[in-house]
Structure formats: structure tokens, C-alpha cells
Amino acid sequence: MDKKNYLRIVAAFIIALMFIIVPADKMVNDQSFDLTYKFIWNLGVPEGDIFPYVINVPLISAQIFGVLAIVWLLNRVK
């Protein structure tokens, strides 16, 4: 297996993990507070609380773009 294929596999694994452990915000009156990382199955309203956790879409998009940009730059190196 050459270096480029190995790099693509690692990048795909990292992006897959980004969809399992996601950045989440606590929504209070349509405003976000308390940025944290949560497992995807722990989103929603936690027990003993009334405010839900939702995915921070701009942050996860920026993370994925960052990983893809790094992979693209590393693939250009000969």
C-alpha cells in the first residue's frame, strides 16, 4: 500500500469519527451555549435538564473541510 492510499484511509477514518463524536451546543431560547463534544447517540435532552443539545453544523463542516484540505496538501507533496 502506498503512502497516498494510506493517507486517504486515515482521512476517511477521521471523518467517520467526526460523525460519531460531534460538536454540540446547548440550545436555550434559540441561542447556543455550552459548546461540547458528544457522542451522536447522546444528543437531545439529557436526563434532569430541559434544554436540548444539537449539532453545531458550521463547526463540524469546518473540521471536515480542514481534514480534506490537509489531505489535499499532503497528497501534493511528492
PyMOL Python script that loads the backbone (N, CA, C, O; Angstrom):
from pymol import cmd

cmd.read_pdbstr("""\
ATOM      1  N   MET A   1       0.859  -1.171   0.000  1.00  0.00           N
ATOM      2  CA  MET A   1       0.000   0.000   0.000  1.00  0.00           C
ATOM      3  C   MET A   1       0.904   1.233   0.000  1.00  0.00           C
ATOM      4  O   MET A   1       1.809   1.362   0.825  1.00  0.00           O
ATOM      5  N   ASP A   2       0.642   2.112  -0.925  1.00  0.00           N
ATOM      6  CA  ASP A   2       1.489   3.294  -0.999  1.00  0.00           C
ATOM      7  C   ASP A   2       1.004   4.376  -0.018  1.00  0.00           C
ATOM      8  O   ASP A   2      -0.041   4.249   0.620  1.00  0.00           O
ATOM      9  N   LYS A   3       1.796   5.425   0.071  1.00  0.00           N
ATOM     10  CA  LYS A   3       1.556   6.486   1.052  1.00  0.00           C
ATOM     11  C   LYS A   3       0.240   7.216   0.821  1.00  0.00           C
ATOM     12  O   LYS A   3      -0.443   7.564   1.783  1.00  0.00           O
ATOM     13  N   LYS A   4      -0.127   7.454  -0.426  1.00  0.00           N
ATOM     14  CA  LYS A   4      -1.348   8.200  -0.723  1.00  0.00           C
ATOM     15  C   LYS A   4      -2.605   7.411  -0.333  1.00  0.00           C
ATOM     16  O   LYS A   4      -3.552   7.981   0.209  1.00  0.00           O
ATOM     17  N   ASN A   5      -2.612   6.119  -0.603  1.00  0.00           N
ATOM     18  CA  ASN A   5      -3.763   5.300  -0.208  1.00  0.00           C
ATOM     19  C   ASN A   5      -3.885   5.224   1.306  1.00  0.00           C
ATOM     20  O   ASN A   5      -4.989   5.295   1.847  1.00  0.00           O
ATOM     21  N   TYR A   6      -2.760   5.082   1.989  1.00  0.00           N
ATOM     22  CA  TYR A   6      -2.771   5.062   3.448  1.00  0.00           C
ATOM     23  C   TYR A   6      -3.306   6.377   4.002  1.00  0.00           C
ATOM     24  O   TYR A   6      -4.088   6.372   4.953  1.00  0.00           O
ATOM     25  N   LEU A   7      -2.905   7.482   3.433  1.00  0.00           N
ATOM     26  CA  LEU A   7      -3.365   8.798   3.869  1.00  0.00           C
ATOM     27  C   LEU A   7      -4.870   8.948   3.649  1.00  0.00           C
ATOM     28  O   LEU A   7      -5.563   9.502   4.502  1.00  0.00           O
ATOM     29  N   ARG A   8      -5.373   8.473   2.538  1.00  0.00           N
ATOM     30  CA  ARG A   8      -6.815   8.561   2.261  1.00  0.00           C
ATOM     31  C   ARG A   8      -7.623   7.697   3.229  1.00  0.00           C
ATOM     32  O   ARG A   8      -8.704   8.101   3.659  1.00  0.00           O
ATOM     33  N   ILE A   9      -7.119   6.525   3.574  1.00  0.00           N
ATOM     34  CA  ILE A   9      -7.813   5.654   4.520  1.00  0.00           C
ATOM     35  C   ILE A   9      -7.862   6.303   5.899  1.00  0.00           C
ATOM     36  O   ILE A   9      -8.899   6.278   6.562  1.00  0.00           O
ATOM     37  N   VAL A  10      -6.751   6.878   6.329  1.00  0.00           N
ATOM     38  CA  VAL A  10      -6.707   7.544   7.631  1.00  0.00           C
ATOM     39  C   VAL A  10      -7.659   8.737   7.644  1.00  0.00           C
ATOM     40  O   VAL A  10      -8.364   8.951   8.630  1.00  0.00           O
ATOM     41  N   ALA A  11      -7.687   9.516   6.564  1.00  0.00           N
ATOM     42  CA  ALA A  11      -8.589  10.674   6.491  1.00  0.00           C
ATOM     43  C   ALA A  11     -10.050  10.229   6.525  1.00  0.00           C
ATOM     44  O   ALA A  11     -10.871  10.863   7.187  1.00  0.00           O
ATOM     45  N   ALA A  12     -10.381   9.159   5.828  1.00  0.00           N
ATOM     46  CA  ALA A  12     -11.753   8.654   5.846  1.00  0.00           C
ATOM     47  C   ALA A  12     -12.138   8.178   7.245  1.00  0.00           C
ATOM     48  O   ALA A  12     -13.270   8.382   7.684  1.00  0.00           O
ATOM     49  N   PHE A  13     -11.204   7.548   7.937  1.00  0.00           N
ATOM     50  CA  PHE A  13     -11.464   7.100   9.307  1.00  0.00           C
ATOM     51  C   PHE A  13     -11.685   8.292  10.241  1.00  0.00           C
ATOM     52  O   PHE A  13     -12.586   8.257  11.079  1.00  0.00           O
ATOM     53  N   ILE A  14     -10.885   9.331  10.110  1.00  0.00           N
ATOM     54  CA  ILE A  14     -11.034  10.529  10.945  1.00  0.00           C
ATOM     55  C   ILE A  14     -12.376  11.209  10.674  1.00  0.00           C
ATOM     56  O   ILE A  14     -13.053  11.630  11.611  1.00  0.00           O
ATOM     57  N   ILE A  15     -12.761  11.320   9.418  1.00  0.00           N
ATOM     58  CA  ILE A  15     -14.044  11.949   9.088  1.00  0.00           C
ATOM     59  C   ILE A  15     -15.202  11.103   9.617  1.00  0.00           C
ATOM     60  O   ILE A  15     -16.204  11.645  10.083  1.00  0.00           O
ATOM     61  N   ALA A  16     -15.069   9.782   9.548  1.00  0.00           N
ATOM     62  CA  ALA A  16     -16.118   8.923  10.112  1.00  0.00           C
ATOM     63  C   ALA A  16     -16.236   9.131  11.620  1.00  0.00           C
ATOM     64  O   ALA A  16     -17.345   9.150  12.156  1.00  0.00           O
ATOM     65  N   LEU A  17     -15.116   9.285  12.302  1.00  0.00           N
ATOM     66  CA  LEU A  17     -15.159   9.554  13.738  1.00  0.00           C
ATOM     67  C   LEU A  17     -15.793  10.911  14.043  1.00  0.00           C
ATOM     68  O   LEU A  17     -16.405  11.092  15.096  1.00  0.00           O
ATOM     69  N   MET A  18     -15.647  11.861  13.123  1.00  0.00           N
ATOM     70  CA  MET A  18     -16.258  13.176  13.324  1.00  0.00           C
ATOM     71  C   MET A  18     -17.781  13.094  13.309  1.00  0.00           C
ATOM     72  O   MET A  18     -18.445  13.954  13.886  1.00  0.00           O
ATOM     73  N   PHE A  19     -18.338  12.092  12.669  1.00  0.00           N
ATOM     74  CA  PHE A  19     -19.784  11.916  12.660  1.00  0.00           C
ATOM     75  C   PHE A  19     -20.269  11.089  13.852  1.00  0.00           C
ATOM     76  O   PHE A  19     -21.474  10.992  14.085  1.00  0.00           O
ATOM     77  N   ILE A  20     -19.346  10.494  14.604  1.00  0.00           N
ATOM     78  CA  ILE A  20     -19.710   9.759  15.808  1.00  0.00           C
ATOM     79  C   ILE A  20     -19.580  10.660  17.036  1.00  0.00           C
ATOM     80  O   ILE A  20     -20.463  10.682  17.893  1.00  0.00           O
ATOM     81  N   ILE A  21     -18.474  11.403  17.114  1.00  0.00           N
ATOM     82  CA  ILE A  21     -18.264  12.364  18.203  1.00  0.00           C
ATOM     83  C   ILE A  21     -18.397  13.746  17.579  1.00  0.00           C
ATOM     84  O   ILE A  21     -17.491  14.212  16.888  1.00  0.00           O
ATOM     85  N   VAL A  22     -19.530  14.399  17.827  1.00  0.00           N
ATOM     86  CA  VAL A  22     -19.859  15.650  17.139  1.00  0.00           C
ATOM     87  C   VAL A  22     -19.804  16.832  18.099  1.00  0.00           C
ATOM     88  O   VAL A  22     -20.035  16.671  19.297  1.00  0.00           O
ATOM     89  N   PRO A  23     -19.493  18.035  17.572  1.00  0.00           N
ATOM     90  CA  PRO A  23     -19.604  19.232  18.403  1.00  0.00           C
ATOM     91  C   PRO A  23     -21.077  19.547  18.627  1.00  0.00           C
ATOM     92  O   PRO A  23     -21.873  19.526  17.689  1.00  0.00           O
ATOM     93  N   ALA A  24     -21.434  19.838  19.867  1.00  0.00           N
ATOM     94  CA  ALA A  24     -22.836  20.075  20.198  1.00  0.00           C
ATOM     95  C   ALA A  24     -22.967  21.332  21.049  1.00  0.00           C
ATOM     96  O   ALA A  24     -22.100  21.643  21.866  1.00  0.00           O
ATOM     97  N   ASP A  25     -24.060  22.040  20.843  1.00  0.00           N
ATOM     98  CA  ASP A  25     -24.391  23.228  21.619  1.00  0.00           C
ATOM     99  C   ASP A  25     -25.668  22.978  22.390  1.00  0.00           C
ATOM    100  O   ASP A  25     -26.569  22.281  21.923  1.00  0.00           O
ATOM    101  N   LYS A  26     -25.735  23.556  23.578  1.00  0.00           N
ATOM    102  CA  LYS A  26     -26.987  23.520  24.342  1.00  0.00           C
ATOM    103  C   LYS A  26     -27.825  24.697  23.870  1.00  0.00           C
ATOM    104  O   LYS A  26     -27.369  25.840  23.901  1.00  0.00           O
ATOM    105  N   MET A  27     -29.049  24.420  23.433  1.00  0.00           N
ATOM    106  CA  MET A  27     -29.933  25.469  22.931  1.00  0.00           C
ATOM    107  C   MET A  27     -30.830  25.976  24.055  1.00  0.00           C
ATOM    108  O   MET A  27     -31.600  25.217  24.644  1.00  0.00           O
ATOM    109  N   VAL A  28     -30.717  27.282  24.345  1.00  0.00           N
ATOM    110  CA  VAL A  28     -31.536  27.925  25.364  1.00  0.00           C
ATOM    111  C   VAL A  28     -32.193  29.133  24.718  1.00  0.00           C
ATOM    112  O   VAL A  28     -31.510  30.095  24.368  1.00  0.00           O
ATOM    113  N   ASN A  29     -33.503  29.095  24.557  1.00  0.00           N
ATOM    114  CA  ASN A  29     -34.264  30.183  23.930  1.00  0.00           C
ATOM    115  C   ASN A  29     -33.689  30.552  22.555  1.00  0.00           C
ATOM    116  O   ASN A  29     -33.481  31.728  22.257  1.00  0.00           O
ATOM    117  N   ASP A  30     -33.439  29.548  21.735  1.00  0.00           N
ATOM    118  CA  ASP A  30     -32.913  29.704  20.371  1.00  0.00           C
ATOM    119  C   ASP A  30     -31.522  30.331  20.322  1.00  0.00           C
ATOM    120  O   ASP A  30     -31.142  30.882  19.289  1.00  0.00           O
ATOM    121  N   GLN A  31     -30.768  30.264  21.388  1.00  0.00           N
ATOM    122  CA  GLN A  31     -29.375  30.693  21.405  1.00  0.00           C
ATOM    123  C   GLN A  31     -28.527  29.533  21.900  1.00  0.00           C
ATOM    124  O   GLN A  31     -28.949  28.756  22.756  1.00  0.00           O
ATOM    125  N   SER A  32     -27.325  29.432  21.347  1.00  0.00           N
ATOM    126  CA  SER A  32     -26.479  28.290  21.705  1.00  0.00           C
ATOM    127  C   SER A  32     -25.509  28.667  22.824  1.00  0.00           C
ATOM    128  O   SER A  32     -24.922  29.749  22.827  1.00  0.00           O
ATOM    129  N   PHE A  33     -25.360  27.748  23.766  1.00  0.00           N
ATOM    130  CA  PHE A  33     -24.433  27.872  24.878  1.00  0.00           C
ATOM    131  C   PHE A  33     -23.754  26.529  25.080  1.00  0.00           C
ATOM    132  O   PHE A  33     -24.199  25.512  24.548  1.00  0.00           O
ATOM    133  N   ASP A  34     -22.686  26.531  25.842  1.00  0.00           N
ATOM    134  CA  ASP A  34     -22.063  25.298  26.312  1.00  0.00           C
ATOM    135  C   ASP A  34     -21.616  24.385  25.169  1.00  0.00           C
ATOM    136  O   ASP A  34     -22.136  23.281  25.007  1.00  0.00           O
ATOM    137  N   LEU A  35     -20.642  24.859  24.374  1.00  0.00           N
ATOM    138  CA  LEU A  35     -20.089  24.020  23.312  1.00  0.00           C
ATOM    139  C   LEU A  35     -19.330  22.854  23.929  1.00  0.00           C
ATOM    140  O   LEU A  35     -18.456  23.047  24.774  1.00  0.00           O
ATOM    141  N   THR A  36     -19.664  21.665  23.506  1.00  0.00           N
ATOM    142  CA  THR A  36     -19.022  20.454  23.992  1.00  0.00           C
ATOM    143  C   THR A  36     -19.039  19.415  22.880  1.00  0.00           C
ATOM    144  O   THR A  36     -19.752  19.570  21.888  1.00  0.00           O
ATOM    145  N   TYR A  37     -18.267  18.374  23.043  1.00  0.00           N
ATOM    146  CA  TYR A  37     -18.291  17.261  22.097  1.00  0.00           C
ATOM    147  C   TYR A  37     -19.054  16.115  22.732  1.00  0.00           C
ATOM    148  O   TYR A  37     -18.790  15.742  23.875  1.00  0.00           O
ATOM    149  N   LYS A  38     -20.003  15.556  21.990  1.00  0.00           N
ATOM    150  CA  LYS A  38     -20.828  14.464  22.496  1.00  0.00           C
ATOM    151  C   LYS A  38     -20.920  13.356  21.452  1.00  0.00           C
ATOM    152  O   LYS A  38     -20.778  13.598  20.253  1.00  0.00           O
ATOM    153  N   PHE A  39     -21.158  12.149  21.927  1.00  0.00           N
ATOM    154  CA  PHE A  39     -21.466  11.068  21.012  1.00  0.00           C
ATOM    155  C   PHE A  39     -22.808  11.370  20.356  1.00  0.00           C
ATOM    156  O   PHE A  39     -23.675  11.985  20.976  1.00  0.00           O
ATOM    157  N   ILE A  40     -22.983  10.949  19.125  1.00  0.00           N
ATOM    158  CA  ILE A  40     -24.188  11.260  18.369  1.00  0.00           C
ATOM    159  C   ILE A  40     -25.432  10.704  19.070  1.00  0.00           C
ATOM    160  O   ILE A  40     -26.502  11.306  18.984  1.00  0.00           O
ATOM    161  N   TRP A  41     -25.309   9.576  19.757  1.00  0.00           N
ATOM    162  CA  TRP A  41     -26.464   8.982  20.417  1.00  0.00           C
ATOM    163  C   TRP A  41     -26.781   9.658  21.754  1.00  0.00           C
ATOM    164  O   TRP A  41     -27.794   9.332  22.373  1.00  0.00           O
ATOM    165  N   ASN A  42     -25.932  10.598  22.218  1.00  0.00           N
ATOM    166  CA  ASN A  42     -26.206  11.329  23.452  1.00  0.00           C
ATOM    167  C   ASN A  42     -26.774  12.718  23.199  1.00  0.00           C
ATOM    168  O   ASN A  42     -26.870  13.516  24.132  1.00  0.00           O
ATOM    169  N   LEU A  43     -27.150  13.028  21.967  1.00  0.00           N
ATOM    170  CA  LEU A  43     -27.745  14.326  21.686  1.00  0.00           C
ATOM    171  C   LEU A  43     -29.199  14.320  22.118  1.00  0.00           C
ATOM    172  O   LEU A  43     -29.787  13.268  22.368  1.00  0.00           O
ATOM    173  N   GLY A  44     -29.765  15.508  22.200  1.00  0.00           N
ATOM    174  CA  GLY A  44     -31.154  15.631  22.637  1.00  0.00           C
ATOM    175  C   GLY A  44     -31.201  16.238  24.016  1.00  0.00           C
ATOM    176  O   GLY A  44     -30.320  17.011  24.392  1.00  0.00           O
ATOM    177  N   VAL A  45     -32.227  15.891  24.775  1.00  0.00           N
ATOM    178  CA  VAL A  45     -32.402  16.437  26.119  1.00  0.00           C
ATOM    179  C   VAL A  45     -31.817  15.448  27.130  1.00  0.00           C
ATOM    180  O   VAL A  45     -32.315  14.329  27.249  1.00  0.00           O
ATOM    181  N   PRO A  46     -30.765  15.845  27.862  1.00  0.00           N
ATOM    182  CA  PRO A  46     -30.213  14.943  28.865  1.00  0.00           C
ATOM    183  C   PRO A  46     -31.145  14.806  30.070  1.00  0.00           C
ATOM    184  O   PRO A  46     -31.984  15.670  30.323  1.00  0.00           O
ATOM    185  N   GLU A  47     -30.985  13.731  30.791  1.00  0.00           N
ATOM    186  CA  GLU A  47     -31.839  13.482  31.947  1.00  0.00           C
ATOM    187  C   GLU A  47     -31.599  14.540  33.021  1.00  0.00           C
ATOM    188  O   GLU A  47     -30.454  14.833  33.365  1.00  0.00           O
ATOM    189  N   GLY A  48     -32.669  15.103  33.543  1.00  0.00           N
ATOM    190  CA  GLY A  48     -32.565  16.124  34.574  1.00  0.00           C
ATOM    191  C   GLY A  48     -32.363  17.526  34.029  1.00  0.00           C
ATOM    192  O   GLY A  48     -32.085  18.443  34.802  1.00  0.00           O
ATOM    193  N   ASP A  49     -32.492  17.720  32.733  1.00  0.00           N
ATOM    194  CA  ASP A  49     -32.308  19.026  32.112  1.00  0.00           C
ATOM    195  C   ASP A  49     -33.474  19.275  31.161  1.00  0.00           C
ATOM    196  O   ASP A  49     -34.129  18.334  30.712  1.00  0.00           O
ATOM    197  N   ILE A  50     -33.729  20.538  30.859  1.00  0.00           N
ATOM    198  CA  ILE A  50     -34.843  20.841  29.958  1.00  0.00           C
ATOM    199  C   ILE A  50     -34.363  21.384  28.614  1.00  0.00           C
ATOM    200  O   ILE A  50     -35.168  21.576  27.702  1.00  0.00           O
ATOM    201  N   PHE A  51     -33.069  21.631  28.486  1.00  0.00           N
ATOM    202  CA  PHE A  51     -32.544  22.217  27.253  1.00  0.00           C
ATOM    203  C   PHE A  51     -31.834  21.149  26.416  1.00  0.00           C
ATOM    204  O   PHE A  51     -31.024  20.391  26.949  1.00  0.00           O
ATOM    205  N   PRO A  52     -32.122  21.081  25.129  1.00  0.00           N
ATOM    206  CA  PRO A  52     -31.522  20.043  24.285  1.00  0.00           C
ATOM    207  C   PRO A  52     -30.129  20.414  23.790  1.00  0.00           C
ATOM    208  O   PRO A  52     -29.772  21.590  23.707  1.00  0.00           O
ATOM    209  N   TYR A  53     -29.355  19.390  23.464  1.00  0.00           N
ATOM    210  CA  TYR A  53     -28.082  19.559  22.776  1.00  0.00           C
ATOM    211  C   TYR A  53     -28.311  19.282  21.292  1.00  0.00           C
ATOM    212  O   TYR A  53     -28.933  18.282  20.934  1.00  0.00           O
ATOM    213  N   VAL A  54     -27.813  20.160  20.437  1.00  0.00           N
ATOM    214  CA  VAL A  54     -27.940  19.994  18.989  1.00  0.00           C
ATOM    215  C   VAL A  54     -26.553  20.091  18.351  1.00  0.00           C
ATOM    216  O   VAL A  54     -25.629  20.663  18.929  1.00  0.00           O
ATOM    217  N   ILE A  55     -26.426  19.529  17.164  1.00  0.00           N
ATOM    218  CA  ILE A  55     -25.152  19.525  16.450  1.00  0.00           C
ATOM    219  C   ILE A  55     -24.812  20.938  15.989  1.00  0.00           C
ATOM    220  O   ILE A  55     -25.670  21.658  15.478  1.00  0.00           O
ATOM    221  N   ASN A  56     -23.555  21.325  16.175  1.00  0.00           N
ATOM    222  CA  ASN A  56     -23.050  22.599  15.674  1.00  0.00           C
ATOM    223  C   ASN A  56     -22.566  22.360  14.238  1.00  0.00           C
ATOM    224  O   ASN A  56     -21.424  21.959  14.014  1.00  0.00           O
ATOM    225  N   VAL A  57     -23.441  22.609  13.292  1.00  0.00           N
ATOM    226  CA  VAL A  57     -23.174  22.282  11.886  1.00  0.00           C
ATOM    227  C   VAL A  57     -22.000  23.092  11.309  1.00  0.00           C
ATOM    228  O   VAL A  57     -21.165  22.506  10.620  1.00  0.00           O
ATOM    229  N   PRO A  58     -21.894  24.406  11.553  1.00  0.00           N
ATOM    230  CA  PRO A  58     -20.742  25.122  10.995  1.00  0.00           C
ATOM    231  C   PRO A  58     -19.397  24.596  11.497  1.00  0.00           C
ATOM    232  O   PRO A  58     -18.426  24.558  10.741  1.00  0.00           O
ATOM    233  N   LEU A  59     -19.336  24.196  12.748  1.00  0.00           N
ATOM    234  CA  LEU A  59     -18.067  23.695  13.290  1.00  0.00           C
ATOM    235  C   LEU A  59     -17.700  22.342  12.703  1.00  0.00           C
ATOM    236  O   LEU A  59     -16.540  22.120  12.357  1.00  0.00           O
ATOM    237  N   ILE A  60     -18.654  21.438  12.583  1.00  0.00           N
ATOM    238  CA  ILE A  60     -18.336  20.127  12.008  1.00  0.00           C
ATOM    239  C   ILE A  60     -17.989  20.268  10.528  1.00  0.00           C
ATOM    240  O   ILE A  60     -17.145  19.529  10.019  1.00  0.00           O
ATOM    241  N   SER A  61     -18.629  21.205   9.834  1.00  0.00           N
ATOM    242  CA  SER A  61     -18.285  21.454   8.430  1.00  0.00           C
ATOM    243  C   SER A  61     -16.859  21.991   8.311  1.00  0.00           C
ATOM    244  O   SER A  61     -16.114  21.584   7.418  1.00  0.00           O
ATOM    245  N   ALA A  62     -16.481  22.892   9.198  1.00  0.00           N
ATOM    246  CA  ALA A  62     -15.121  23.442   9.180  1.00  0.00           C
ATOM    247  C   ALA A  62     -14.087  22.359   9.494  1.00  0.00           C
ATOM    248  O   ALA A  62     -13.006  22.349   8.906  1.00  0.00           O
ATOM    249  N   GLN A  63     -14.406  21.458  10.407  1.00  0.00           N
ATOM    250  CA  GLN A  63     -13.491  20.370  10.730  1.00  0.00           C
ATOM    251  C   GLN A  63     -13.283  19.447   9.534  1.00  0.00           C
ATOM    252  O   GLN A  63     -12.153  19.072   9.222  1.00  0.00           O
ATOM    253  N   ILE A  64     -14.360  19.087   8.876  1.00  0.00           N
ATOM    254  CA  ILE A  64     -14.257  18.209   7.710  1.00  0.00           C
ATOM    255  C   ILE A  64     -13.486  18.899   6.598  1.00  0.00           C
ATOM    256  O   ILE A  64     -12.637  18.278   5.958  1.00  0.00           O
ATOM    257  N   PHE A  65     -13.768  20.172   6.358  1.00  0.00           N
ATOM    258  CA  PHE A  65     -13.032  20.927   5.349  1.00  0.00           C
ATOM    259  C   PHE A  65     -11.545  20.977   5.703  1.00  0.00           C
ATOM    260  O   PHE A  65     -10.695  20.860   4.820  1.00  0.00           O
ATOM    261  N   GLY A  66     -11.229  21.147   6.971  1.00  0.00           N
ATOM    262  CA  GLY A  66      -9.829  21.185   7.400  1.00  0.00           C
ATOM    263  C   GLY A  66      -9.116  19.872   7.147  1.00  0.00           C
ATOM    264  O   GLY A  66      -7.981  19.868   6.670  1.00  0.00           O
ATOM    265  N   VAL A  67      -9.757  18.763   7.455  1.00  0.00           N
ATOM    266  CA  VAL A  67      -9.143  17.452   7.210  1.00  0.00           C
ATOM    267  C   VAL A  67      -8.927  17.239   5.722  1.00  0.00           C
ATOM    268  O   VAL A  67      -7.869  16.770   5.304  1.00  0.00           O
ATOM    269  N   LEU A  68      -9.936  17.583   4.917  1.00  0.00           N
ATOM    270  CA  LEU A  68      -9.795  17.408   3.467  1.00  0.00           C
ATOM    271  C   LEU A  68      -8.710  18.313   2.893  1.00  0.00           C
ATOM    272  O   LEU A  68      -7.992  17.906   1.980  1.00  0.00           O
ATOM    273  N   ALA A  69      -8.579  19.523   3.407  1.00  0.00           N
ATOM    274  CA  ALA A  69      -7.535  20.437   2.935  1.00  0.00           C
ATOM    275  C   ALA A  69      -6.145  19.914   3.301  1.00  0.00           C
ATOM    276  O   ALA A  69      -5.218  19.995   2.495  1.00  0.00           O
ATOM    277  N   ILE A  70      -6.002  19.383   4.500  1.00  0.00           N
ATOM    278  CA  ILE A  70      -4.711  18.824   4.901  1.00  0.00           C
ATOM    279  C   ILE A  70      -4.352  17.619   4.042  1.00  0.00           C
ATOM    280  O   ILE A  70      -3.204  17.478   3.620  1.00  0.00           O
ATOM    281  N   VAL A  71      -5.320  16.752   3.780  1.00  0.00           N
ATOM    282  CA  VAL A  71      -5.072  15.584   2.927  1.00  0.00           C
ATOM    283  C   VAL A  71      -4.693  16.030   1.523  1.00  0.00           C
ATOM    284  O   VAL A  71      -3.787  15.459   0.917  1.00  0.00           O
ATOM    285  N   TRP A  72      -5.373  17.038   1.002  1.00  0.00           N
ATOM    286  CA  TRP A  72      -5.056  17.538  -0.333  1.00  0.00           C
ATOM    287  C   TRP A  72      -3.632  18.098  -0.371  1.00  0.00           C
ATOM    288  O   TRP A  72      -2.887  17.840  -1.316  1.00  0.00           O
ATOM    289  N   LEU A  73      -3.257  18.863   0.655  1.00  0.00           N
ATOM    290  CA  LEU A  73      -1.902  19.413   0.689  1.00  0.00           C
ATOM    291  C   LEU A  73      -0.843  18.314   0.820  1.00  0.00           C
ATOM    292  O   LEU A  73       0.202  18.384   0.173  1.00  0.00           O
ATOM    293  N   LEU A  74      -1.102  17.320   1.637  1.00  0.00           N
ATOM    294  CA  LEU A  74      -0.136  16.234   1.790  1.00  0.00           C
ATOM    295  C   LEU A  74      -0.021  15.371   0.544  1.00  0.00           C
ATOM    296  O   LEU A  74       1.046  14.820   0.274  1.00  0.00           O
ATOM    297  N   ASN A  75      -1.104  15.244  -0.221  1.00  0.00           N
ATOM    298  CA  ASN A  75      -1.050  14.487  -1.467  1.00  0.00           C
ATOM    299  C   ASN A  75      -0.267  15.222  -2.541  1.00  0.00           C
ATOM    300  O   ASN A  75       0.270  14.593  -3.453  1.00  0.00           O
ATOM    301  N   ARG A  76      -0.196  16.531  -2.450  1.00  0.00           N
ATOM    302  CA  ARG A  76       0.550  17.309  -3.448  1.00  0.00           C
ATOM    303  C   ARG A  76       2.049  17.180  -3.255  1.00  0.00           C
ATOM    304  O   ARG A  76       2.807  17.347  -4.211  1.00  0.00           O
ATOM    305  N   VAL A  77       2.496  16.887  -2.037  1.00  0.00           N
ATOM    306  CA  VAL A  77       3.917  16.730  -1.750  1.00  0.00           C
ATOM    307  C   VAL A  77       4.387  15.451  -2.409  1.00  0.00           C
ATOM    308  O   VAL A  77       3.755  14.404  -2.268  1.00  0.00           O
ATOM    309  N   LYS A  78       5.490  15.532  -3.125  1.00  0.00           N
ATOM    310  CA  LYS A  78       5.989  14.357  -3.855  1.00  0.00           C
ATOM    311  C   LYS A  78       7.115  13.694  -3.139  1.00  0.00           C
ATOM    312  O   LYS A  78       7.646  12.693  -3.619  1.00  0.00           O
TER     313      LYS A  78
END
""", "prot")
cmd.dss("prot")
cmd.show_as("cartoon", "prot")
cmd.util.cbc("prot")
cmd.orient("prot")
